[in-house]
Amino acid sequence: MDVFWTAIFLYCGVGGVVALAFVLVGIDRVDAAARGAYLVRPLLLPGLTLLWPIVVVRWIALERHKGPPA
């Protein structure tokens, strides 16, 4: 049972780091419409934390196919 909880905490810990990085840095680079929408960003944290593998894959894909932010 310890392995299960360790895996859960590790998954959520990595997800929290990815979510925080995405909200602080990545969202402006990926979505131009999100620039300046600072009050909405904390609402995204729970979903980003749980779905972090998808967020990382999409973030990398969008960064590769997109130039620097305008």
PDB file of N, H, CA, C and O in Angstrom:
ATOM      1  N   MET A   1       0.817  -1.198   0.000  1.00  0.00           N
ATOM      2  CA  MET A   1       0.000   0.000   0.000  1.00  0.00           C
ATOM      3  C   MET A   1       0.866   1.271   0.000  1.00  0.00           C
ATOM      4  O   MET A   1       0.461   2.308  -0.526  1.00  0.00           O
ATOM      5  N   ASP A   2       2.044   1.174   0.588  1.00  0.00           N
ATOM      6  H   ASP A   2       2.373   0.332   1.015  1.00  0.00           H
ATOM      7  CA  ASP A   2       2.946   2.326   0.587  1.00  0.00           C
ATOM      8  C   ASP A   2       3.377   2.716  -0.818  1.00  0.00           C
ATOM      9  O   ASP A   2       3.516   3.902  -1.115  1.00  0.00           O
ATOM     10  N   VAL A   3       3.585   1.752  -1.667  1.00  0.00           N
ATOM     11  H   VAL A   3       3.471   0.788  -1.426  1.00  0.00           H
ATOM     12  CA  VAL A   3       4.001   2.030  -3.038  1.00  0.00           C
ATOM     13  C   VAL A   3       2.908   2.790  -3.775  1.00  0.00           C
ATOM     14  O   VAL A   3       3.192   3.704  -4.549  1.00  0.00           O
ATOM     15  N   PHE A   4       1.673   2.416  -3.535  1.00  0.00           N
ATOM     16  H   PHE A   4       1.442   1.674  -2.906  1.00  0.00           H
ATOM     17  CA  PHE A   4       0.537   3.090  -4.173  1.00  0.00           C
ATOM     18  C   PHE A   4       0.508   4.569  -3.806  1.00  0.00           C
ATOM     19  O   PHE A   4       0.419   5.423  -4.688  1.00  0.00           O
ATOM     20  N   TRP A   5       0.582   4.880  -2.518  1.00  0.00           N
ATOM     21  H   TRP A   5       0.654   4.187  -1.802  1.00  0.00           H
ATOM     22  CA  TRP A   5       0.514   6.268  -2.066  1.00  0.00           C
ATOM     23  C   TRP A   5       1.744   7.055  -2.495  1.00  0.00           C
ATOM     24  O   TRP A   5       1.648   8.244  -2.800  1.00  0.00           O
ATOM     25  N   THR A   6       2.879   6.408  -2.520  1.00  0.00           N
ATOM     26  H   THR A   6       2.957   5.443  -2.272  1.00  0.00           H
ATOM     27  CA  THR A   6       4.085   7.075  -2.998  1.00  0.00           C
ATOM     28  C   THR A   6       3.932   7.449  -4.467  1.00  0.00           C
ATOM     29  O   THR A   6       4.316   8.546  -4.874  1.00  0.00           O
ATOM     30  N   ALA A   7       3.374   6.542  -5.261  1.00  0.00           N
ATOM     31  H   ALA A   7       3.063   5.651  -4.930  1.00  0.00           H
ATOM     32  CA  ALA A   7       3.151   6.827  -6.679  1.00  0.00           C
ATOM     33  C   ALA A   7       2.156   7.973  -6.866  1.00  0.00           C
ATOM     34  O   ALA A   7       2.350   8.837  -7.721  1.00  0.00           O
ATOM     35  N   ILE A   8       1.107   7.975  -6.074  1.00  0.00           N
ATOM     36  H   ILE A   8       0.949   7.273  -5.380  1.00  0.00           H
ATOM     37  CA  ILE A   8       0.106   9.049  -6.153  1.00  0.00           C
ATOM     38  C   ILE A   8       0.727  10.396  -5.802  1.00  0.00           C
ATOM     39  O   ILE A   8       0.522  11.379  -6.513  1.00  0.00           O
ATOM     40  N   PHE A   9       1.486  10.445  -4.707  1.00  0.00           N
ATOM     41  H   PHE A   9       1.653   9.647  -4.129  1.00  0.00           H
ATOM     42  CA  PHE A   9       2.120  11.699  -4.292  1.00  0.00           C
ATOM     43  C   PHE A   9       3.161  12.160  -5.304  1.00  0.00           C
ATOM     44  O   PHE A   9       3.290  13.359  -5.555  1.00  0.00           O
ATOM     45  N   LEU A  10       3.894  11.237  -5.881  1.00  0.00           N
ATOM     46  H   LEU A  10       3.789  10.263  -5.678  1.00  0.00           H
ATOM     47  CA  LEU A  10       4.883  11.584  -6.892  1.00  0.00           C
ATOM     48  C   LEU A  10       4.203  12.140  -8.142  1.00  0.00           C
ATOM     49  O   LEU A  10       4.637  13.152  -8.692  1.00  0.00           O
ATOM     50  N   TYR A  11       3.137  11.476  -8.587  1.00  0.00           N
ATOM     51  H   TYR A  11       2.784  10.654  -8.141  1.00  0.00           H
ATOM     52  CA  TYR A  11       2.381  11.940  -9.754  1.00  0.00           C
ATOM     53  C   TYR A  11       1.834  13.351  -9.517  1.00  0.00           C
ATOM     54  O   TYR A  11       1.955  14.223 -10.378  1.00  0.00           O
ATOM     55  N   CYS A  12       1.239  13.564  -8.357  1.00  0.00           N
ATOM     56  H   CYS A  12       1.141  12.856  -7.658  1.00  0.00           H
ATOM     57  CA  CYS A  12       0.672  14.884  -8.047  1.00  0.00           C
ATOM     58  C   CYS A  12       1.760  15.933  -7.846  1.00  0.00           C
ATOM     59  O   CYS A  12       1.566  17.101  -8.185  1.00  0.00           O
ATOM     60  N   GLY A  13       2.901  15.525  -7.298  1.00  0.00           N
ATOM     61  H   GLY A  13       3.059  14.577  -7.023  1.00  0.00           H
ATOM     62  CA  GLY A  13       4.004  16.471  -7.123  1.00  0.00           C
ATOM     63  C   GLY A  13       4.557  16.943  -8.452  1.00  0.00           C
ATOM     64  O   GLY A  13       4.767  18.138  -8.658  1.00  0.00           O
ATOM     65  N   VAL A  14       4.789  16.009  -9.345  1.00  0.00           N
ATOM     66  H   VAL A  14       4.618  15.038  -9.177  1.00  0.00           H
ATOM     67  CA  VAL A  14       5.262  16.378 -10.691  1.00  0.00           C
ATOM     68  C   VAL A  14       4.193  17.200 -11.394  1.00  0.00           C
ATOM     69  O   VAL A  14       4.504  18.183 -12.067  1.00  0.00           O
ATOM     70  N   GLY A  15       2.946  16.806 -11.242  1.00  0.00           N
ATOM     71  H   GLY A  15       2.693  16.008 -10.696  1.00  0.00           H
ATOM     72  CA  GLY A  15       1.847  17.559 -11.857  1.00  0.00           C
ATOM     73  C   GLY A  15       1.759  18.976 -11.334  1.00  0.00           C
ATOM     74  O   GLY A  15       1.488  19.904 -12.096  1.00  0.00           O
ATOM     75  N   GLY A  16       1.983  19.151 -10.051  1.00  0.00           N
ATOM     76  H   GLY A  16       2.203  18.397  -9.433  1.00  0.00           H
ATOM     77  CA  GLY A  16       1.963  20.496  -9.470  1.00  0.00           C
ATOM     78  C   GLY A  16       3.062  21.382 -10.027  1.00  0.00           C
ATOM     79  O   GLY A  16       2.839  22.560 -10.303  1.00  0.00           O
ATOM     80  N   VAL A  17       4.243  20.817 -10.189  1.00  0.00           N
ATOM     81  H   VAL A  17       4.424  19.859  -9.965  1.00  0.00           H
ATOM     82  CA  VAL A  17       5.361  21.574 -10.752  1.00  0.00           C
ATOM     83  C   VAL A  17       5.075  21.942 -12.206  1.00  0.00           C
ATOM     84  O   VAL A  17       5.292  23.083 -12.616  1.00  0.00           O
ATOM     85  N   VAL A  18       4.592  20.984 -12.975  1.00  0.00           N
ATOM     86  H   VAL A  18       4.415  20.058 -12.642  1.00  0.00           H
ATOM     87  CA  VAL A  18       4.268  21.248 -14.385  1.00  0.00           C
ATOM     88  C   VAL A  18       3.145  22.284 -14.485  1.00  0.00           C
ATOM     89  O   VAL A  18       3.214  23.198 -15.306  1.00  0.00           O
ATOM     90  N   ALA A  19       2.118  22.143 -13.655  1.00  0.00           N
ATOM     91  H   ALA A  19       2.061  21.400 -12.988  1.00  0.00           H
ATOM     92  CA  ALA A  19       0.995  23.085 -13.688  1.00  0.00           C
ATOM     93  C   ALA A  19       1.455  24.496 -13.354  1.00  0.00           C
ATOM     94  O   ALA A  19       1.066  25.453 -14.025  1.00  0.00           O
ATOM     95  N   LEU A  20       2.274  24.629 -12.329  1.00  0.00           N
ATOM     96  H   LEU A  20       2.590  23.852 -11.784  1.00  0.00           H
ATOM     97  CA  LEU A  20       2.764  25.947 -11.945  1.00  0.00           C
ATOM     98  C   LEU A  20       3.633  26.558 -13.051  1.00  0.00           C
ATOM     99  O   LEU A  20       3.508  27.742 -13.364  1.00  0.00           O
ATOM    100  N   ALA A  21       4.508  25.747 -13.634  1.00  0.00           N
ATOM    101  H   ALA A  21       4.610  24.785 -13.380  1.00  0.00           H
ATOM    102  CA  ALA A  21       5.347  26.242 -14.731  1.00  0.00           C
ATOM    103  C   ALA A  21       4.502  26.649 -15.931  1.00  0.00           C
ATOM    104  O   ALA A  21       4.762  27.673 -16.563  1.00  0.00           O
ATOM    105  N   PHE A  22       3.493  25.847 -16.240  1.00  0.00           N
ATOM    106  H   PHE A  22       3.282  25.015 -15.727  1.00  0.00           H
ATOM    107  CA  PHE A  22       2.644  26.168 -17.386  1.00  0.00           C
ATOM    108  C   PHE A  22       1.851  27.444 -17.145  1.00  0.00           C
ATOM    109  O   PHE A  22       1.724  28.275 -18.044  1.00  0.00           O
ATOM    110  N   VAL A  23       1.321  27.605 -15.948  1.00  0.00           N
ATOM    111  H   VAL A  23       1.424  26.930 -15.217  1.00  0.00           H
ATOM    112  CA  VAL A  23       0.520  28.798 -15.648  1.00  0.00           C
ATOM    113  C   VAL A  23       1.390  30.049 -15.631  1.00  0.00           C
ATOM    114  O   VAL A  23       0.948  31.112 -16.066  1.00  0.00           O
ATOM    115  N   LEU A  24       2.610  29.938 -15.140  1.00  0.00           N
ATOM    116  H   LEU A  24       2.970  29.074 -14.786  1.00  0.00           H
ATOM    117  CA  LEU A  24       3.472  31.112 -15.050  1.00  0.00           C
ATOM    118  C   LEU A  24       4.166  31.455 -16.366  1.00  0.00           C
ATOM    119  O   LEU A  24       4.352  32.632 -16.674  1.00  0.00           O
ATOM    120  N   VAL A  25       4.548  30.448 -17.143  1.00  0.00           N
ATOM    121  H   VAL A  25       4.396  29.492 -16.892  1.00  0.00           H
ATOM    122  CA  VAL A  25       5.355  30.688 -18.344  1.00  0.00           C
ATOM    123  C   VAL A  25       4.664  30.208 -19.616  1.00  0.00           C
ATOM    124  O   VAL A  25       4.578  30.949 -20.595  1.00  0.00           O
ATOM    125  N   GLY A  26       4.179  28.988 -19.603  1.00  0.00           N
ATOM    126  H   GLY A  26       4.249  28.386 -18.808  1.00  0.00           H
ATOM    127  CA  GLY A  26       3.744  28.336 -20.827  1.00  0.00           C
ATOM    128  C   GLY A  26       2.464  28.844 -21.433  1.00  0.00           C
ATOM    129  O   GLY A  26       2.329  28.869 -22.656  1.00  0.00           O
ATOM    130  N   ILE A  27       1.529  29.246 -20.618  1.00  0.00           N
ATOM    131  H   ILE A  27       1.639  29.225 -19.625  1.00  0.00           H
ATOM    132  CA  ILE A  27       0.221  29.614 -21.164  1.00  0.00           C
ATOM    133  C   ILE A  27       0.321  30.838 -22.066  1.00  0.00           C
ATOM    134  O   ILE A  27      -0.404  30.930 -23.057  1.00  0.00           O
ATOM    135  N   ASP A  28       1.200  31.775 -21.746  1.00  0.00           N
ATOM    136  H   ASP A  28       1.789  31.700 -20.942  1.00  0.00           H
ATOM    137  CA  ASP A  28       1.385  32.950 -22.598  1.00  0.00           C
ATOM    138  C   ASP A  28       2.016  32.572 -23.932  1.00  0.00           C
ATOM    139  O   ASP A  28       1.729  33.194 -24.955  1.00  0.00           O
ATOM    140  N   ARG A  29       2.868  31.564 -23.927  1.00  0.00           N
ATOM    141  H   ARG A  29       3.102  31.059 -23.096  1.00  0.00           H
ATOM    142  CA  ARG A  29       3.554  31.157 -25.146  1.00  0.00           C
ATOM    143  C   ARG A  29       2.673  30.291 -26.035  1.00  0.00           C
ATOM    144  O   ARG A  29       2.832  30.290 -27.256  1.00  0.00           O
ATOM    145  N   VAL A  30       1.751  29.561 -25.437  1.00  0.00           N
ATOM    146  H   VAL A  30       1.621  29.562 -24.445  1.00  0.00           H
ATOM    147  CA  VAL A  30       0.909  28.630 -26.194  1.00  0.00           C
ATOM    148  C   VAL A  30      -0.364  29.309 -26.711  1.00  0.00           C
ATOM    149  O   VAL A  30      -0.792  29.051 -27.836  1.00  0.00           O
ATOM    150  N   ASP A  31      -0.960  30.164 -25.902  1.00  0.00           N
ATOM    151  H   ASP A  31      -0.613  30.374 -24.988  1.00  0.00           H
ATOM    152  CA  ASP A  31      -2.242  30.774 -26.263  1.00  0.00           C
ATOM    153  C   ASP A  31      -2.154  32.287 -26.125  1.00  0.00           C
ATOM    154  O   ASP A  31      -2.045  32.809 -25.015  1.00  0.00           O
ATOM    155  N   ALA A  32      -2.201  32.979 -27.233  1.00  0.00           N
ATOM    156  H   ALA A  32      -2.290  32.555 -28.135  1.00  0.00           H
ATOM    157  CA  ALA A  32      -2.102  34.435 -27.217  1.00  0.00           C
ATOM    158  C   ALA A  32      -3.296  35.073 -26.522  1.00  0.00           C
ATOM    159  O   ALA A  32      -3.165  36.153 -25.945  1.00  0.00           O
ATOM    160  N   ALA A  33      -4.447  34.433 -26.566  1.00  0.00           N
ATOM    161  H   ALA A  33      -4.553  33.556 -27.035  1.00  0.00           H
ATOM    162  CA  ALA A  33      -5.647  34.987 -25.931  1.00  0.00           C
ATOM    163  C   ALA A  33      -5.566  34.948 -24.405  1.00  0.00           C
ATOM    164  O   ALA A  33      -6.328  35.641 -23.731  1.00  0.00           O
ATOM    165  N   ALA A  34      -4.662  34.155 -23.858  1.00  0.00           N
ATOM    166  H   ALA A  34      -4.043  33.592 -24.406  1.00  0.00           H
ATOM    167  CA  ALA A  34      -4.542  34.029 -22.403  1.00  0.00           C
ATOM    168  C   ALA A  34      -3.659  35.119 -21.797  1.00  0.00           C
ATOM    169  O   ALA A  34      -3.557  35.217 -20.574  1.00  0.00           O
ATOM    170  N   ARG A  35      -3.035  35.919 -22.615  1.00  0.00           N
ATOM    171  H   ARG A  35      -3.118  35.839 -23.608  1.00  0.00           H
ATOM    172  CA  ARG A  35      -2.190  36.991 -22.083  1.00  0.00           C
ATOM    173  C   ARG A  35      -3.047  37.994 -21.330  1.00  0.00           C
ATOM    174  O   ARG A  35      -4.024  38.523 -21.859  1.00  0.00           O
ATOM    175  N   GLY A  36      -2.667  38.243 -20.099  1.00  0.00           N
ATOM    176  H   GLY A  36      -1.873  37.813 -19.669  1.00  0.00           H
ATOM    177  CA  GLY A  36      -3.390  39.202 -19.278  1.00  0.00           C
ATOM    178  C   GLY A  36      -4.542  38.605 -18.493  1.00  0.00           C
ATOM    179  O   GLY A  36      -5.151  39.314 -17.692  1.00  0.00           O
ATOM    180  N   ALA A  37      -4.864  37.352 -18.680  1.00  0.00           N
ATOM    181  H   ALA A  37      -4.369  36.776 -19.330  1.00  0.00           H
ATOM    182  CA  ALA A  37      -5.973  36.699 -17.964  1.00  0.00           C
ATOM    183  C   ALA A  37      -5.439  36.066 -16.677  1.00  0.00           C
ATOM    184  O   ALA A  37      -5.447  34.844 -16.530  1.00  0.00           O
ATOM    185  N   TYR A  38      -4.983  36.895 -15.760  1.00  0.00           N
ATOM    186  H   TYR A  38      -4.977  37.888 -15.879  1.00  0.00           H
ATOM    187  CA  TYR A  38      -4.320  36.392 -14.558  1.00  0.00           C
ATOM    188  C   TYR A  38      -5.286  35.856 -13.507  1.00  0.00           C
ATOM    189  O   TYR A  38      -4.884  35.034 -12.684  1.00  0.00           O
ATOM    190  N   LEU A  39      -6.522  36.284 -13.504  1.00  0.00           N
ATOM    191  H   LEU A  39      -6.849  36.952 -14.173  1.00  0.00           H
ATOM    192  CA  LEU A  39      -7.484  35.812 -12.503  1.00  0.00           C
ATOM    193  C   LEU A  39      -7.999  34.414 -12.806  1.00  0.00           C
ATOM    194  O   LEU A  39      -8.499  33.739 -11.906  1.00  0.00           O
ATOM    195  N   VAL A  40      -7.891  33.968 -14.035  1.00  0.00           N
ATOM    196  H   VAL A  40      -7.485  34.516 -14.767  1.00  0.00           H
ATOM    197  CA  VAL A  40      -8.372  32.653 -14.437  1.00  0.00           C
ATOM    198  C   VAL A  40      -7.328  31.571 -14.176  1.00  0.00           C
ATOM    199  O   VAL A  40      -7.676  30.405 -13.990  1.00  0.00           O
ATOM    200  N   ARG A  41      -6.085  31.939 -14.161  1.00  0.00           N
ATOM    201  H   ARG A  41      -5.801  32.886 -14.312  1.00  0.00           H
ATOM    202  CA  ARG A  41      -5.000  30.967 -14.074  1.00  0.00           C
ATOM    203  C   ARG A  41      -5.052  30.065 -12.849  1.00  0.00           C
ATOM    204  O   ARG A  41      -4.804  28.867 -12.990  1.00  0.00           O
ATOM    205  N   PRO A  42      -5.357  30.567 -11.658  1.00  0.00           N
ATOM    206  CA  PRO A  42      -5.448  29.644 -10.515  1.00  0.00           C
ATOM    207  C   PRO A  42      -6.536  28.583 -10.680  1.00  0.00           C
ATOM    208  O   PRO A  42      -6.431  27.499 -10.106  1.00  0.00           O
ATOM    209  N   LEU A  43      -7.563  28.880 -11.445  1.00  0.00           N
ATOM    210  H   LEU A  43      -7.648  29.760 -11.911  1.00  0.00           H
ATOM    211  CA  LEU A  43      -8.628  27.912 -11.675  1.00  0.00           C
ATOM    212  C   LEU A  43      -8.162  26.748 -12.540  1.00  0.00           C
ATOM    213  O   LEU A  43      -8.762  25.674 -12.502  1.00  0.00           O
ATOM    214  N   LEU A  44      -7.121  26.941 -13.306  1.00  0.00           N
ATOM    215  H   LEU A  44      -6.633  27.814 -13.337  1.00  0.00           H
ATOM    216  CA  LEU A  44      -6.596  25.901 -14.178  1.00  0.00           C
ATOM    217  C   LEU A  44      -5.702  24.904 -13.447  1.00  0.00           C
ATOM    218  O   LEU A  44      -5.499  23.791 -13.932  1.00  0.00           O
ATOM    219  N   LEU A  45      -5.169  25.285 -12.296  1.00  0.00           N
ATOM    220  H   LEU A  45      -5.334  26.189 -11.903  1.00  0.00           H
ATOM    221  CA  LEU A  45      -4.183  24.459 -11.608  1.00  0.00           C
ATOM    222  C   LEU A  45      -4.647  23.036 -11.290  1.00  0.00           C
ATOM    223  O   LEU A  45      -3.881  22.106 -11.541  1.00  0.00           O
ATOM    224  N   PRO A  46      -5.849  22.803 -10.755  1.00  0.00           N
ATOM    225  CA  PRO A  46      -6.231  21.411 -10.470  1.00  0.00           C
ATOM    226  C   PRO A  46      -6.282  20.522 -11.710  1.00  0.00           C
ATOM    227  O   PRO A  46      -5.801  19.390 -11.684  1.00  0.00           O
ATOM    228  N   GLY A  47      -6.852  21.021 -12.772  1.00  0.00           N
ATOM    229  H   GLY A  47      -7.243  21.941 -12.793  1.00  0.00           H
ATOM    230  CA  GLY A  47      -6.938  20.235 -13.999  1.00  0.00           C
ATOM    231  C   GLY A  47      -5.577  19.992 -14.620  1.00  0.00           C
ATOM    232  O   GLY A  47      -5.297  18.892 -15.096  1.00  0.00           O
ATOM    233  N   LEU A  48      -4.728  21.013 -14.617  1.00  0.00           N
ATOM    234  H   LEU A  48      -4.956  21.906 -14.230  1.00  0.00           H
ATOM    235  CA  LEU A  48      -3.383  20.853 -15.151  1.00  0.00           C
ATOM    236  C   LEU A  48      -2.572  19.874 -14.319  1.00  0.00           C
ATOM    237  O   LEU A  48      -1.754  19.127 -14.857  1.00  0.00           O
ATOM    238  N   THR A  49      -2.793  19.874 -13.016  1.00  0.00           N
ATOM    239  H   THR A  49      -3.457  20.481 -12.580  1.00  0.00           H
ATOM    240  CA  THR A  49      -2.073  18.954 -12.136  1.00  0.00           C
ATOM    241  C   THR A  49      -2.444  17.513 -12.442  1.00  0.00           C
ATOM    242  O   THR A  49      -1.572  16.644 -12.461  1.00  0.00           O
ATOM    243  N   LEU A  50      -3.701  17.249 -12.679  1.00  0.00           N
ATOM    244  H   LEU A  50      -4.409  17.955 -12.663  1.00  0.00           H
ATOM    245  CA  LEU A  50      -4.133  15.882 -12.955  1.00  0.00           C
ATOM    246  C   LEU A  50      -3.804  15.431 -14.375  1.00  0.00           C
ATOM    247  O   LEU A  50      -3.535  14.252 -14.607  1.00  0.00           O
ATOM    248  N   LEU A  51      -3.823  16.344 -15.305  1.00  0.00           N
ATOM    249  H   LEU A  51      -4.041  17.302 -15.117  1.00  0.00           H
ATOM    250  CA  LEU A  51      -3.613  15.997 -16.714  1.00  0.00           C
ATOM    251  C   LEU A  51      -2.225  16.394 -17.213  1.00  0.00           C
ATOM    252  O   LEU A  51      -2.051  16.652 -18.405  1.00  0.00           O
ATOM    253  N   TRP A  52      -1.241  16.448 -16.323  1.00  0.00           N
ATOM    254  H   TRP A  52      -1.382  16.239 -15.355  1.00  0.00           H
ATOM    255  CA  TRP A  52       0.071  16.958 -16.690  1.00  0.00           C
ATOM    256  C   TRP A  52       0.754  16.211 -17.823  1.00  0.00           C
ATOM    257  O   TRP A  52       1.458  16.858 -18.598  1.00  0.00           O
ATOM    258  N   PRO A  53       0.603  14.893 -17.983  1.00  0.00           N
ATOM    259  CA  PRO A  53       1.279  14.269 -19.131  1.00  0.00           C
ATOM    260  C   PRO A  53       0.773  14.808 -20.478  1.00  0.00           C
ATOM    261  O   PRO A  53       1.555  15.008 -21.407  1.00  0.00           O
ATOM    262  N   ILE A  54      -0.523  15.037 -20.568  1.00  0.00           N
ATOM    263  H   ILE A  54      -1.158  14.875 -19.813  1.00  0.00           H
ATOM    264  CA  ILE A  54      -1.100  15.585 -21.796  1.00  0.00           C
ATOM    265  C   ILE A  54      -0.635  17.015 -21.999  1.00  0.00           C
ATOM    266  O   ILE A  54      -0.339  17.423 -23.122  1.00  0.00           O
ATOM    267  N   VAL A  55      -0.569  17.781 -20.910  1.00  0.00           N
ATOM    268  H   VAL A  55      -0.809  17.450 -19.997  1.00  0.00           H
ATOM    269  CA  VAL A  55      -0.128  19.173 -20.979  1.00  0.00           C
ATOM    270  C   VAL A  55       1.309  19.242 -21.488  1.00  0.00           C
ATOM    271  O   VAL A  55       1.619  20.073 -22.342  1.00  0.00           O
ATOM    272  N   VAL A  56       2.179  18.391 -20.983  1.00  0.00           N
ATOM    273  H   VAL A  56       1.926  17.715 -20.290  1.00  0.00           H
ATOM    274  CA  VAL A  56       3.588  18.399 -21.402  1.00  0.00           C
ATOM    275  C   VAL A  56       3.717  18.049 -22.881  1.00  0.00           C
ATOM    276  O   VAL A  56       4.451  18.713 -23.613  1.00  0.00           O
ATOM    277  N   VAL A  57       3.017  17.024 -23.319  1.00  0.00           N
ATOM    278  H   VAL A  57       2.421  16.484 -22.724  1.00  0.00           H
ATOM    279  CA  VAL A  57       3.100  16.615 -24.728  1.00  0.00           C
ATOM    280  C   VAL A  57       2.594  17.729 -25.641  1.00  0.00           C
ATOM    281  O   VAL A  57       3.230  18.043 -26.646  1.00  0.00           O
ATOM    282  N   ARG A  58       1.468  18.320 -25.301  1.00  0.00           N
ATOM    283  H   ARG A  58       0.951  18.066 -24.484  1.00  0.00           H
ATOM    284  CA  ARG A  58       0.903  19.388 -26.140  1.00  0.00           C
ATOM    285  C   ARG A  58       1.774  20.644 -26.120  1.00  0.00           C
ATOM    286  O   ARG A  58       1.959  21.301 -27.144  1.00  0.00           O
ATOM    287  N   TRP A  59       2.306  20.968 -24.935  1.00  0.00           N
ATOM    288  H   TRP A  59       2.155  20.435 -24.102  1.00  0.00           H
ATOM    289  CA  TRP A  59       3.157  22.142 -24.792  1.00  0.00           C
ATOM    290  C   TRP A  59       4.400  21.993 -25.665  1.00  0.00           C
ATOM    291  O   TRP A  59       4.775  22.928 -26.372  1.00  0.00           O
ATOM    292  N   ILE A  60       5.031  20.844 -25.622  1.00  0.00           N
ATOM    293  H   ILE A  60       4.726  20.084 -25.048  1.00  0.00           H
ATOM    294  CA  ILE A  60       6.217  20.603 -26.442  1.00  0.00           C
ATOM    295  C   ILE A  60       5.863  20.656 -27.925  1.00  0.00           C
ATOM    296  O   ILE A  60       6.591  21.257 -28.715  1.00  0.00           O
ATOM    297  N   ALA A  61       4.762  20.038 -28.302  1.00  0.00           N
ATOM    298  H   ALA A  61       4.171  19.550 -27.661  1.00  0.00           H
ATOM    299  CA  ALA A  61       4.360  20.041 -29.711  1.00  0.00           C
ATOM    300  C   ALA A  61       4.077  21.457 -30.204  1.00  0.00           C
ATOM    301  O   ALA A  61       4.492  21.819 -31.304  1.00  0.00           O
ATOM    302  N   LEU A  62       3.385  22.251 -29.413  1.00  0.00           N
ATOM    303  H   LEU A  62       3.048  21.956 -28.519  1.00  0.00           H
ATOM    304  CA  LEU A  62       3.071  23.616 -29.824  1.00  0.00           C
ATOM    305  C   LEU A  62       4.309  24.495 -29.852  1.00  0.00           C
ATOM    306  O   LEU A  62       4.416  25.372 -30.710  1.00  0.00           O
ATOM    307  N   GLU A  63       5.244  24.285 -28.940  1.00  0.00           N
ATOM    308  H   GLU A  63       5.157  23.573 -28.244  1.00  0.00           H
ATOM    309  CA  GLU A  63       6.483  25.061 -28.945  1.00  0.00           C
ATOM    310  C   GLU A  63       7.338  24.744 -30.164  1.00  0.00           C
ATOM    311  O   GLU A  63       8.007  25.627 -30.701  1.00  0.00           O
ATOM    312  N   ARG A  64       7.321  23.502 -30.599  1.00  0.00           N
ATOM    313  H   ARG A  64       6.778  22.785 -30.163  1.00  0.00           H
ATOM    314  CA  ARG A  64       8.120  23.103 -31.767  1.00  0.00           C
ATOM    315  C   ARG A  64       7.571  23.686 -33.057  1.00  0.00           C
ATOM    316  O   ARG A  64       8.338  24.039 -33.953  1.00  0.00           O
ATOM    317  N   HIS A  65       6.252  23.793 -33.163  1.00  0.00           N
ATOM    318  H   HIS A  65       5.629  23.506 -32.435  1.00  0.00           H
ATOM    319  CA  HIS A  65       5.625  24.239 -34.401  1.00  0.00           C
ATOM    320  C   HIS A  65       5.315  25.734 -34.412  1.00  0.00           C
ATOM    321  O   HIS A  65       4.697  26.242 -35.347  1.00  0.00           O
ATOM    322  N   LYS A  66       5.743  26.418 -33.382  1.00  0.00           N
ATOM    323  H   LYS A  66       6.245  26.005 -32.622  1.00  0.00           H
ATOM    324  CA  LYS A  66       5.414  27.825 -33.277  1.00  0.00           C
ATOM    325  C   LYS A  66       6.684  28.625 -33.023  1.00  0.00           C
ATOM    326  O   LYS A  66       7.595  28.159 -32.339  1.00  0.00           O
ATOM    327  N   GLY A  67       6.737  29.798 -33.563  1.00  0.00           N
ATOM    328  H   GLY A  67       5.997  30.177 -34.118  1.00  0.00           H
ATOM    329  CA  GLY A  67       7.898  30.658 -33.347  1.00  0.00           C
ATOM    330  C   GLY A  67       7.787  31.353 -31.994  1.00  0.00           C
ATOM    331  O   GLY A  67       6.930  31.002 -31.182  1.00  0.00           O
ATOM    332  N   PRO A  68       8.636  32.321 -31.752  1.00  0.00           N
ATOM    333  CA  PRO A  68       8.585  33.058 -30.492  1.00  0.00           C
ATOM    334  C   PRO A  68       7.302  33.861 -30.380  1.00  0.00           C
ATOM    335  O   PRO A  68       6.698  34.195 -31.400  1.00  0.00           O
ATOM    336  N   PRO A  69       6.870  34.178 -29.169  1.00  0.00           N
ATOM    337  CA  PRO A  69       5.603  34.902 -28.997  1.00  0.00           C
ATOM    338  C   PRO A  69       5.677  36.285 -29.605  1.00  0.00           C
ATOM    339  O   PRO A  69       6.731  36.921 -29.627  1.00  0.00           O
ATOM    340  N   ALA A  70       4.540  36.736 -30.097  1.00  0.00           N
ATOM    341  H   ALA A  70       3.684  36.220 -30.079  1.00  0.00           H
ATOM    342  CA  ALA A  70       4.469  38.048 -30.758  1.00  0.00           C
ATOM    343  C   ALA A  70       4.341  39.151 -29.746  1.00  0.00           C
ATOM    344  O   ALA A  70       4.268  40.322 -30.117  1.00  0.00           O
TER     345      ALA A  70
END
